[in-house]
Amino acid sequence: MDVLRTPEDRFENLSDWAFAPRYATLRDADGTDLRLHYVDEGPRDGAVVLLMHGEPSWAYLYRKIIPALAAKGHRVVAPDLIGFGRSDKPARRADYTYERHVAWMSQWLTALDLRDITLFCQDWGGLIGLRLVAAFPERFAGVIVGNTGLPTGSGMTDGFKAWLNFSQNAPQLAIGALLNGGSLGKLTPGEIDAYDAPYPDEAYKEGARQFPALVPVTPEHASVAQNHAAWKVLEAFDKPFLTAFSDQDPITRGGEALFQARVPGAKGQPHVTLSGGHFLQENSPAEIADLIDQMILRRKGQP
């Protein structure tokens, strides 16, 4: 596997980004070593919050949420998926598979030995993060899902179909502009530049290109069986499970109903609809931080 690494100077002086980079080395099944970047802020003994981004963003998506949670005494961990952010980027699209990503993130999670985790996940952060919950349910104390799903080959929304078509056919992927559009045009020029930072040129975007095509929306897609198996675990998951989808996302609209109906831990939870587009972290960061904090406080029996 050939691997690209974004030069470090691309991440200097980013808007509202002052977190120290941390790195872990993962070993792929073919023997290739991959460097994964993550943020780890707040007290070591705080309740662990895992923030998982999706396509085509990186941990920068959580820049306003990380300090808010750390200030409340939580340990906040936000990785960059392989192919995104400061993490290494395999150079060929064929190197990106759903199961490889689950394996890479499982290796990282167990290496850090994270436990008693409250997960917030969005987009591919949910497709991968919920597979981690299913693989290691004993490590997770609560889950909040926003604008995500765990597809099993049963079709797609018109919004996702449009995104899939665009992502596979556009001659260039302007990542910052995509994030801005999916954030209802809220981003500043500096923030748009920060989302472009991981990608010096199109060669670094093979993961961003491939991810939409990997979503198992048809029975013929890979990982349908694995997601069915994960749902079996989620259908027995009785720890707190909250949905926090946004009101203006055409890609995942209505997806919260499936989680509320099938996950036992979703019963009786204070589910919410937040204001925002697909990247609701940009539109409702304070609300997301509060939802996570309140879930932890409820678990501890605090008001």
Protein Blocks (a to p, Z undefined) as FASTA:
>chain_A
ZZddddfklmgoiahiabdcdddddddfkopacddddddedjfkbccdddddddfddfkl
mmmmmmmmmmnopacdddddehiajbccdfbfklpcfklmmmmmmmmmmmnopghiacdd
ehjllmmmmmmmmmmmmlpgbdcdehiaddehiaccfklmmmmmmmmmmmbdcfklmmmm
mnoopacfklmmmmmmmmmblklmmmmmmmmmmpcfbfkbghklmmmmmmmmmmmmcbdc
dddddfkbfklgoklmmmmmmmmklgopacdddeddfklmlmmmmlmmmmmmmmmmmmno
pZZ
